[in-house]
Amino acid sequence: MKRKTNDMKYLTLLIAFVVLGCSLMAQEDNTLEEQTVVIYNDYSPVLKDASRIQSLPVIADTVKTEPKFEYSVMPTMYRTSFIPQKISAATVKGEALKPLNTGFVKVGYGNYISPFAELYINSKRQKNYSLGISAHHHSSFGKIKNYLDQKIYSGYDDSRIEAFGKKLFAKSVLSGKIYFSSNGINYYGYDPKVYGNTDTINWDTFDYVDTRDEVEKQRFNRVGANMAFESQQTGLKHWNYKLGLGYQYFFTKTKDYQHKIDVIANIGRSVKNISYGVDINYLLNINKIAWVNNTNNDMFINPEPYFRFENEKWNVKAGANLVYSAGSIRKFYIYPDVYAQLNISNTLLPYISYGGHLENNNLEYLSTINPFVISFPYVNTSYQHEANLGVKANISSKIYLHINANYSHINNMVFFVNDTIVPLHNKFRMEYMDVDRVGAYAELSMRDLTPGLDIMLKAHYYYYIKLGDSRVLNAPKIADARPWQMPDLDVSLRASYRLTNKISFGVEGYFLNKCYAKEYVEGVMFAKKMKAVVDVNLFGEYKFDDNFSAFLYLNNIACQRYYIWNNYRAQGFNAMVGLTYLF
């Protein structure tokens, strides 16, 4: 069989050569003849799929060996020596202190013959002490017209001088001052219409046109000294204290006088968020009223214990105001002293308070409120209940708002009414009434609202729920009671603008709503309605340099003829110009 297969291979090759040769011959002869080839073959070869050999052989290693190292460090200390070179000591320099002005002098002059002068001198920057002196004077010698077109001398003068000092110790401060003041006024306020038949009055007696010597005058003088010694420690474990002593002698042109001795002793301590202590005040008044030849002494002892808790959110105080009064009437007063304030994100600070206090009425104190008051036996005023509810708001770094609503129950509140015993009714006596009053207060402060602009607005509103009879012994019944000469609304506005480093100016405005004065016409009492007060003032300053400037005040620019007290008309438009020098 193998041989037969080989024969077939040879036969096939032979036939292939013969066909190839004929084909070549046919191409040469350019003839193509049809040929029939029959091949008989019993063998059919089969080819297997080829598999590609990888170009990069990989050896799978089933055993891995990780190297392990063991080592140890044997530290060895080598002795070394270093000798630094000597260098000069470093000098630490602080910021240079800016020079301080030790004082200023301010002088001016205005119409109504109104000189003005002010002086202030203080020692230079010292480590252990401070000394100074100040002086002030403002007066007017002008005249105004009354209802009869008479020119009435309405002059006044106000002078004060004081010397003060302070000595600093390691943990305490000793301070004190001495002073003298004098205030002169003229009783120029009378209204001819209040007398009915004015033919019975000799007006020549009150002819103020040619001279001011015929006007009845009053002068209030004060001379005194006080000193205080107090701690200056900020640590929480220390007791803080303050001891003070003061004396004042008050005397008038009409021979009235008062000796006043005032002693204070305060001691307290703070432990973490808690502070506690007591404030003790002692006051002795020796008063003499010349025209009744009456001398009376008033003594007050006033301890005020307190307890306070304060943290980032709360400020709470609980205490009492205890007053023992030993004068013509001996009495003991107890007033609570409670306060609570909540801090909400340093933006809103709502608060509530409840308390009271005793107000010591005497000629020295009342003359600072109404200088046309007469000397007369006095009664103290007790603010028995004082309740406040309010909120303080830091709207932004430039805007601050304070709103308050309050209620007061007051025993023997002082009101001023014209004294009918005085021929011209141009002096005031006191009328005391028990009062229930509600009020409201608002304050808006805008600092540097726009560069150089500051605005301050304040307003008070009062509503008298009750005006009762006085508690004063043997006081007559008060008919048709009103809050005499007390406006129910007062508003003040001040705005200043710094245009450049040299020029600044501003405006001040005051508004007092209408009020009532108690008057008598032919023996019949009636409530006289006093008009509202609108007073607008302008001011400006020009700096020639850092130490020298000029100022201008324009007061009552609307020329309003308003009354500060019944029958006491204020001066009309007045201007003042002056200079200020810093040294």
MARDO-793202 format. One record per residue (C-alpha): residue number from 1; x, y, z. Coordinates in pm, 1 decimal. Each point is the difference from the previous one (the first is absolute). Example, Ala and Ser with C-alpha at 12.3 -4.5 7.8 and 13.67 -1.06 7.14 Angstrom:
// MARDO-793202
   nr        c1        c2        c3
    1    1230.0    -450.0     780.0
    2     137.0     344.0     -66.0
//
This chain:
// MARDO-793202
   nr        c1        c2        c3
    1       0.0       0.0       0.0
    2     286.5     236.7      81.4
    3     152.2     -63.8    -339.1
    4    -318.5      71.8    -174.4
    5     -23.3     329.5     175.4
    6     346.8     102.2    -107.6
    7     -79.5     -86.4    -359.2
    8    -296.8     223.2       9.6
    9     219.7     292.9     125.5
   10     241.6     -49.7    -292.5
   11    -284.2     -18.9    -245.8
   12    -148.0     320.4     124.9
   13     325.7     187.8     -26.3
   14      48.1    -128.6    -354.1
   15    -338.9     119.8    -109.7
   16      66.8     342.4     155.8
   17     321.6      44.8    -200.5
   18    -168.8    -105.3    -318.6
   19    -280.5     253.2      53.7
   20     245.5     273.5      84.0
   21     204.9     -73.9    -308.5
   22    -302.6       2.3    -226.6
   23    -109.2     329.5     151.0
   24     332.4     155.9     -73.2
   25      -8.4    -130.8    -352.5
   26    -352.2     127.7     -46.6
   27     109.4     347.2     111.9
   28     272.6      -8.0    -249.8
   29    -241.2    -114.1    -269.2
   30    -266.3     244.5     135.0
   31    -248.8    -285.6     -14.3
   32    -206.6    -137.4     295.9
   33    -154.7    -340.6     -29.0
   34    -241.0    -152.0     241.3
   35     146.0    -283.4     219.2
   36    -171.4    -238.4     227.2
   37     188.0    -139.4     301.7
   38    -153.1    -261.4     224.0
   39     176.6     -84.4     325.2
   40     -91.7    -293.4     204.9
   41     118.4      13.0     349.3
   42    -120.7    -178.9     313.2
   43     196.8     223.8     252.1
   44    -154.2     311.7     156.6
   45     248.6     182.7     232.5
   46    -135.0     192.9     314.4
   47     185.1     305.1     143.8
   48     -10.0      68.4     379.9
   49     -50.9     346.0     161.9
   50     327.4     177.3      73.3
   51      71.6     137.9     355.9
   52     216.1     311.9      47.6
   53     303.1     -29.4     218.4
   54      31.4     287.3     256.4
   55     284.6     233.7     -63.0
   56      68.5      56.5     377.8
   57     -17.9    -316.2     203.3
   58    -129.0      36.7     359.1
   59     105.5    -221.1     279.6
   60    -252.5     -37.2     278.7
   61     185.4      -7.3     329.9
   62    -213.0    -140.4     280.9
   63     256.2      63.2     270.8
   64      69.1     361.6     109.5
   65     274.8      91.9     237.0
   66     -15.7     340.5     182.3
   67     328.7     128.4     131.9
   68      18.2      81.3     373.5
   69     247.5     239.6     152.2
   70      92.0      36.0     364.6
   71     204.5     291.8     119.3
   72      71.1     191.5     318.8
   73     131.4     349.1      77.0
   74     257.1      47.7     267.9
   75      -9.1     381.2      73.9
   76     321.0     145.0     112.9
   77      28.7     349.3     156.1
   78     299.9     195.6    -101.7
   79     109.9     280.5     221.2
   80       1.8     336.5    -168.4
   81      71.8     351.0     119.2
   82    -127.3     334.9    -132.2
   83      86.1     344.1     121.5
   84    -227.2     271.2    -151.1
   85     144.1     333.2     -84.1
   86    -107.4     297.3     205.4
   87    -248.6     232.4    -172.0
   88    -147.9     330.5     103.0
   89    -340.2      -6.2     172.5
   90    -302.9      63.4    -220.0
   91    -193.9     318.3      64.4
   92    -380.2     -28.8     -12.1
   93    -159.1     327.1     -97.2
   94    -370.2      69.2      47.9
   95    -213.5     217.5    -215.9
   96      69.4     365.5      44.8
   97    -266.9     166.9     212.4
   98    -186.5     276.3    -168.1
   99      46.0     336.9     166.4
  100    -297.4     111.9     204.3
  101    -140.1     348.8      21.9
  102      16.5     117.4     358.4
  103    -297.8     231.9     -32.8
  104    -205.3     243.8    -201.8
  105    -146.1     346.4      23.0
  106    -328.5      98.5    -165.6
  107    -140.3     353.5     -21.4
  108    -304.7     141.7    -175.0
  109    -244.8     287.0     -12.5
  110    -363.5      27.5    -106.3
  111    -287.2     241.3     -25.8
  112    -201.1      88.8     312.3
  113     347.5      98.1     131.0
  114      97.1    -360.6      66.1
  115     367.4     -75.2      74.7
  116     117.9    -360.2      22.7
  117     328.3    -149.7     124.2
  118     121.3    -349.1      82.1
  119     339.6    -126.5     117.6
  120     132.9    -349.2      64.1
  121     354.9     -94.6     102.6
  122     124.6    -349.3      86.2
  123     344.2    -131.9      88.5
  124     200.3    -184.7    -260.3
  125       3.2    -378.3     -19.2
  126     126.4    -131.0     334.3
  127      27.1    -348.3     139.0
  128    -115.8      60.5     356.0
  129    -210.1     314.8      10.8
  130    -218.4     245.2    -189.7
  131     -85.3     363.2      79.4
  132    -226.5     249.3    -168.8
  133    -209.0     313.6      20.3
  134    -307.8     116.8    -192.1
  135    -199.9     322.7     -13.6
  136    -320.6     103.6    -176.3
  137    -196.6     323.4     -38.4
  138    -305.2      94.6    -204.2
  139    -215.4     305.5      58.3
  140    -249.1     225.5    -174.2
  141     -96.3     361.9      62.5
  142    -277.3      38.2    -258.1
  143    -365.4     103.0      16.8
  144    -320.7    -148.0    -139.0
  145    -350.3     144.2     -50.1
  146    -305.1     -96.1     200.8
  147    -369.1      31.0     -91.3
  148      11.2     375.1      61.1
  149     301.0      32.5    -232.1
  150     212.0      94.3     298.2
  151     363.2     -99.2     -28.5
  152      68.8    -218.6     300.4
  153     351.2     -86.3     105.0
  154      34.4    -378.4     -32.4
  155     367.0     -41.5      82.0
  156     162.3    -293.9     173.1
  157     346.3    -131.5      73.9
  158     145.1    -343.9      57.2
  159     356.5     -47.7     128.6
  160     192.5    -299.8     132.3
  161     361.6     -82.0      84.7
  162     144.5    -323.2     135.8
  163     334.5    -168.5      61.2
  164      31.6    -377.9      -5.6
  165     265.1    -265.5      40.8
  166      63.6    -372.0      12.6
  167     274.4    -211.6     158.0
  168      55.3    -353.8    -128.8
  169     130.0    -275.8     227.2
  170      72.1    -364.6     -80.9
  171    -349.0    -120.5      92.3
  172    -200.1     314.7      73.4
  173     -75.2     356.2    -107.1
  174     -37.3     315.6     207.5
  175    -193.5     281.4    -169.2
  176    -152.2     330.1     101.4
  177    -107.3     348.3    -105.1
  178     -91.5     341.1     136.5
  179    -242.8     233.9    -174.6
  180    -193.8     325.1       9.6
  181    -300.8      95.8    -211.9
  182    -231.4     299.1     -15.8
  183    -325.9      39.4    -194.4
  184    -179.6     333.5     -17.7
  185    -355.4      49.0    -131.4
  186    -255.0     281.0     -20.6
  187    -372.1     -33.6      73.8
  188    -108.6     162.4    -324.4
  189    -298.0    -227.4     -75.6
  190    -332.6     166.7      58.5
  191    -314.0      32.8    -212.8
  192    -213.5     316.3      49.9
  193    -308.5    -186.6    -127.9
  194     -21.6    -219.9     308.5
  195    -104.1     288.6     227.6
  196    -334.8      98.1    -148.0
  197     -19.9     371.4      85.6
  198     360.5     103.7     -71.9
  199     -80.3     361.1      91.1
  200      55.2     -89.4     362.6
  201     365.8     -89.0     -68.0
  202     265.6     266.2      -5.8
  203     193.8    -115.8    -305.1
  204     258.3     272.1      53.4
  205     126.4    -213.5     285.0
  206      84.0    -268.6    -254.9
  207     153.3     224.0    -266.6
  208     289.7    -214.3    -124.8
  209      82.5     207.9    -306.5
  210     282.0     217.6     124.4
  211     170.8    -212.3     261.8
  212      25.1    -361.2     111.1
  213      62.3      88.9     363.6
  214    -372.8      23.7      68.8
  215     -59.4    -363.2     -96.6
  216     -12.2    -234.8     296.1
  217     285.7    -243.9     -18.4
  218     101.5    -331.3     145.7
  219     337.8    -167.8      15.8
  220      83.0    -362.3      82.0
  221     355.1     -72.1     117.8
  222     166.6    -332.8      66.0
  223     341.8     -74.9     142.7
  224     112.0    -349.0      85.2
  225     252.3    -278.6      -7.6
  226      -9.9    -376.7     -25.3
  227     242.6    -288.9      -7.9
  228     -17.8    -373.2     -65.4
  229     228.4    -297.1      60.9
  230     -82.7    -310.5    -201.2
  231     155.0    -329.6    -102.4
  232     131.2     -68.8    -347.2
  233      16.1    -377.4     -21.9
  234    -142.5    -207.5    -281.3
  235      52.5    -344.3     150.5
  236    -303.1    -204.4     100.8
  237     136.9     -94.6     342.2
  238      41.8     353.9     129.7
  239    -238.0     217.3     194.5
  240     -71.6     328.6    -174.4
  241     -75.1     304.3     209.1
  242     -63.0     373.2     -18.9
  243       0.3     255.3     279.8
  244    -112.3     355.7     -67.1
  245     -51.6     319.9     195.1
  246    -150.3     327.3    -122.3
  247     -96.9     336.7     139.3
  248    -188.7     288.5    -162.6
  249    -106.7     340.1     126.2
  250    -289.3     155.2    -190.9
  251    -113.2     358.0      59.9
  252    -217.4     256.0    -178.5
  253     -37.8     374.1     -35.5
  254    -308.4     -20.2     220.8
  255     199.7    -150.0     291.0
  256    -119.0    -357.2     -41.1
  257     266.5    -264.9      49.7
  258      67.1    -371.6      19.9
  259     282.0    -212.8     138.7
  260      15.2    -340.2    -166.6
  261     219.3    -291.2     109.7
  262       4.3    -309.7    -217.6
  263     175.1    -328.6      89.6
  264       8.3    -312.7    -218.4
  265     142.1    -345.4      74.7
  266     -20.6    -273.6    -261.6
  267     142.8    -350.9      24.2
  268     -50.6    -298.3    -228.6
  269     154.7    -314.9    -141.6
  270     -24.4    -205.2    -320.3
  271      35.3    -379.4     -17.8
  272     -18.8    -137.0    -353.5
  273    -336.9     121.6    -134.8
  274    -133.5     115.9     336.2
  275      55.7     331.3     175.5
  276    -142.0     123.8     326.7
  277      46.6     285.2     240.7
  278    -160.0     301.2     162.8
  279       1.2     376.3     -66.5
  280     -57.6     225.8     300.7
  281     -77.5     371.4     -30.9
  282     -29.6     250.3     282.2
  283    -133.0     352.3     -61.6
  284     -45.1     286.8     244.3
  285    -164.3     328.9    -103.3
  286     -16.2     301.3     228.8
  287    -243.0     240.5    -169.6
  288     -99.0     353.0      95.6
  289    -277.0     203.7    -163.8
  290      66.8     362.2      81.5
  291    -341.6     160.0     -41.8
  292    -167.2    -238.5     244.1
  293     310.8     -25.5     220.7
  294     -34.3    -375.4     -12.5
  295     282.9    -251.4      30.1
  296     -63.1    -368.5     -54.9
  297     229.6    -298.8     -30.9
  298     -49.2    -295.9    -230.0
  299     198.9    -319.2      47.9
  300     -11.7    -299.6    -233.3
  301     158.5    -342.8      45.1
  302     -22.0    -206.0    -315.9
  303     143.2    -357.2     -16.6
  304     -39.4    -180.5    -333.8
  305      93.5    -371.8       9.9
  306      13.0    -175.2    -336.2
  307      64.6    -335.1    -166.9
  308      85.0     -24.0    -370.7
  309      41.3    -288.3    -245.0
  310     150.2      66.6    -340.8
  311     112.4    -216.9    -291.6
  312      -4.8      22.0    -377.8
  313    -380.1     -12.5     -14.7
  314    -136.7     122.4     331.3
  315      49.3     301.3     221.4
  316    -212.9     -36.6     311.5
  317       0.8     217.2     311.1
  318    -199.5     -38.8     320.2
  319      27.2     248.2     283.0
  320    -173.0     253.0     219.2
  321      11.6     375.2      52.9
  322     -55.4      72.5     369.7
  323     -37.2     360.7     116.5
  324     -39.6     129.0     351.4
  325    -101.5     367.1       8.8
  326      41.0     187.3     326.3
  327    -118.5     358.5     -38.5
  328    -318.5     176.7      89.0
  329    -165.3    -333.6     -78.0
  330     172.1    -328.7      80.3
  331     -75.2    -273.0    -247.4
  332     147.9    -323.4    -135.8
  333     -30.2     -81.1    -372.3
  334      56.3    -337.1    -166.8
  335      40.8      -6.4    -378.3
  336      76.1    -316.6    -199.4
  337     280.5      10.4    -254.0
  338     -43.1    -272.2    -263.2
  339     142.9      -8.7    -351.1
  340      23.2    -271.5    -268.0
  341     145.1      26.4    -349.9
  342      33.6    -267.1    -270.1
  343     266.0      15.9    -270.1
  344    -125.2    -141.9    -330.6
  345     294.5     -39.5    -238.9
  346     148.2     331.2     118.1
  347    -270.7     169.5    -207.9
  348    -315.9      15.2     210.5
  349      12.2      64.1     374.2
  350    -351.5      -5.3     149.1
  351     -17.6      93.9     367.2
  352    -240.0      53.1     286.9
  353      46.5     182.8     330.6
  354    -192.8      90.5     311.7
  355     104.8     233.7     278.6
  356     -39.1     339.0     164.5
  357     188.5     282.7     170.8
  358     -39.3     301.1     227.0
  359      66.2     348.7    -137.7
  360     126.1     258.6     247.9
  361    -164.7     335.9     -74.6
  362     164.6     317.7     125.7
  363      81.8     344.1    -135.0
  364     346.8    -104.2    -122.4
  365    -141.3    -286.4    -206.8
  366    -319.1     167.8    -125.8
  367     185.3     314.5    -111.1
  368     184.6    -211.8    -258.1
  369    -339.0     -90.5    -152.1
  370    -180.4     332.9      30.9
  371     223.8     293.4     100.0
  372    -304.8     223.2      59.8
  373    -120.3    -209.7     294.2
  374     -45.8     161.1     341.5
  375     146.5    -134.6     322.0
  376    -268.9    -193.6     182.0
  377     -25.9    -306.7     227.6
  378      42.5    -308.5    -214.4
  379    -138.1    -352.8     -15.7
  380     185.8    -298.6    -141.5
  381    -133.5    -190.5    -301.9
  382     -31.0    -378.1      16.6
  383      10.1    -193.9    -327.1
  384    -176.5    -292.5     159.3
  385     -30.3    -222.2    -307.4
  386     206.8      28.2    -318.3
  387     -42.8    -273.3    -261.6
  388     183.0      -7.3    -332.7
  389     -30.0    -227.6    -301.9
  390     224.0      64.3    -296.1
  391     239.9    -126.2    -261.0
  392     339.4     116.7    -118.3
  393      92.9     -87.9    -357.2
  394     338.8      12.3    -168.7
  395    -141.9      10.1    -350.2
  396     347.6      34.0    -146.8
  397     340.7     128.8     102.7
  398    -129.3     349.5     -81.4
  399    -364.0      -4.4     115.4
  400    -122.4     -39.7     359.2
  401    -366.0       1.9     110.3
  402    -150.4      10.1     348.1
  403    -375.3     -21.7      67.3
  404    -153.7       7.1     347.1
  405    -348.4      -4.8     154.2
  406     -35.8      86.6     367.9
  407    -242.8      47.0     285.4
  408      48.7     209.0     316.5
  409    -198.0      47.7     316.3
  410     131.5     315.4     165.7
  411     -88.6     147.7     337.4
  412      36.5     378.9      36.3
  413     126.3      72.9    -348.4
  414     113.1     363.6     -34.7
  415    -171.0     241.5    -238.7
  416      70.0     372.7     -29.9
  417    -278.9     259.7      14.6
  418      12.4     378.8      14.2
  419      -3.6     134.1     354.1
  420    -297.5     234.6      42.8
  421     144.4     155.1     315.7
  422     278.6     164.0    -203.2
  423    -136.5     326.4    -152.6
  424     104.8     -75.6    -356.5
  425     -60.3    -375.6      21.3
  426     350.5     -37.6    -143.8
  427     122.6    -265.3     242.5
  428     -94.4    -364.1      31.0
  429     -94.0    -211.7     293.0
  430     -30.9    -377.6      20.7
  431    -325.8    -191.1     -25.7
  432      11.6    -369.3      91.5
  433    -226.9    -268.4    -144.5
  434     -21.2    -377.4      -0.6
  435      41.9    -123.8    -355.5
  436     -52.0    -315.2    -203.7
  437     182.2      44.3    -329.4
  438      84.9    -211.8    -302.8
  439     262.8     101.1    -250.4
  440     208.6    -100.6    -295.5
  441     354.4      76.3    -105.1
  442     179.5     -46.4    -332.2
  443     359.2      65.1     -96.0
  444     159.0     -43.0    -342.4
  445     373.0      49.2     -46.5
  446     170.6     -16.3    -339.5
  447     377.7      40.6      12.5
  448     193.8      59.1    -319.0
  449    -307.3     -97.9    -200.3
  450     173.8     136.0    -303.4
  451     359.2     120.6      38.4
  452     -15.7     292.9     240.0
  453    -378.2      -9.3      76.6
  454    -128.0     -57.2     356.2
  455    -366.3      16.9     104.8
  456    -153.2     -24.3     347.4
  457    -378.0      -0.3      57.7
  458    -175.9     -24.5     338.5
  459    -366.9      20.3      99.3
  460    -201.6     -26.7     324.8
  461    -375.9     -38.1      33.0
  462    -198.6      19.8     326.8
  463    -363.4     -73.3      76.3
  464    -138.5      68.0     346.4
  465    -255.4    -260.1      97.4
  466     -63.2     160.4     336.0
  467      75.8     337.7     155.3
  468    -110.4     -17.3     360.7
  469      14.4     216.0     307.3
  470     323.2      52.2     183.2
  471     101.5    -212.6     298.0
  472     156.7     306.1     160.1
  473    -145.9      62.2     343.1
  474    -261.7     279.9       4.9
  475      37.3      55.5    -376.6
  476    -308.2     153.3    -163.9
  477    -206.9    -201.5    -244.3
  478     121.4      44.8    -357.4
  479    -274.1     105.2    -240.5
  480      15.3     -72.2    -372.7
  481     337.5    -170.4      36.1
  482     231.6       1.9    -301.3
  483     365.6     -96.4     -40.4
  484      89.7     366.6      27.3
  485     263.5     113.3    -250.1
  486      93.4    -358.5     -86.7
  487     -33.3     -70.1    -377.4
  488    -124.1    -344.8     -92.4
  489     246.8     -29.7    -290.3
  490     353.9     120.0     -51.6
  491     223.6     -76.8    -296.8
  492     363.7      91.7     -61.3
  493     207.6     -44.0    -315.1
  494     367.0      59.5     -66.5
  495     172.7     -61.7    -332.8
  496     359.9      89.4     -80.8
  497     193.2     -40.5    -323.3
  498     374.5      18.8     -56.4
  499      35.5     126.4    -355.6
  500     381.3       9.1      -0.1
  501     275.3     -11.0     258.7
  502     -46.1     375.0      36.9
  503    -376.1      55.3     -31.6
  504    -277.3    -149.1     212.5
  505    -355.4     115.2      69.4
  506    -329.9    -123.4     131.5
  507    -349.6      67.2     130.7
  508    -172.4     -37.2     336.2
  509    -373.7      -3.4      46.6
  510    -230.2     -13.1     302.4
  511    -374.2     -48.2      17.8
  512    -211.4      28.4     316.6
  513    -370.1     -67.0     -30.3
  514    -257.4     228.5     158.0
  515     -47.5       3.7     375.6
  516    -204.9     187.7     260.8
  517      85.7     268.3     254.1
  518    -203.6      74.6     310.4
  519    -107.7     365.6      14.7
  520    -245.4     221.8     181.4
  521    -195.8     288.8    -152.5
  522    -188.0     216.0     253.2
  523      28.1    -281.6     249.1
  524    -135.8    -269.7    -232.4
  525     230.5    -289.7     -88.7
  526      17.6    -128.6    -356.9
  527     230.1    -222.6    -202.9
  528     193.4     208.2    -249.8
  529      98.6    -190.8    -312.3
  530     362.8      62.9     -94.6
  531      97.2     -36.3    -363.7
  532     229.1    -269.3    -129.9
  533     369.4      82.8     -28.1
  534     199.2     -43.4    -320.8
  535     365.6     100.4      23.0
  536     242.9     -57.5    -289.2
  537     369.6      83.3      28.2
  538     288.5     -16.9    -246.7
  539     370.3     -30.5      75.3
  540     320.8     -19.3    -198.8
  541     376.0     -16.0      46.0
  542     294.4      78.1    -223.4
  543     350.7    -121.4      86.7
  544     289.0     218.8    -105.2
  545     235.7    -274.8     118.5
  546      -3.8    -283.8     251.1
  547      14.3     237.1     298.3
  548    -191.5     306.3    -110.4
  549    -362.9      24.3    -113.9
  550    -297.6     234.7     -19.5
  551    -361.5     -80.5      89.2
  552    -342.2     148.6     -70.6
  553    -328.8     -66.0     183.5
  554    -337.5     116.5    -135.5
  555    -269.5     -63.5     262.0
  556    -378.8      20.7     -40.6
  557      32.2      65.6    -371.4
  558    -380.8      -2.9     -34.5
  559     -19.8     296.0     243.5
  560    -262.4    -178.9     210.8
  561    -127.7     190.8     303.1
  562     -48.2    -302.1     219.1
  563      -7.3     -20.4     380.0
  564     233.8    -213.2     205.0
  565    -223.8      51.9     309.0
  566    -330.5     180.9      29.3
  567      56.7     371.2     -80.9
  568     372.7     -57.1     -49.2
  569      57.1      47.6    -370.0
  570     325.3    -122.0    -149.5
  571     221.0     230.0    -200.6
  572     -69.6       7.6    -373.0
  573     251.2     -64.2    -273.2
  574     353.6      16.2     135.9
  575     336.8     -62.6    -155.7
  576     344.1     -59.5     144.5
  577     339.2      -9.7    -170.9
  578     328.8     -96.6     159.4
  579     337.8    -172.1     -10.8
  580     146.2    -316.3     148.4
  581     369.7     -61.4      60.7
  582     154.3    -330.7     110.2
  583     334.4      -5.3     176.3
//
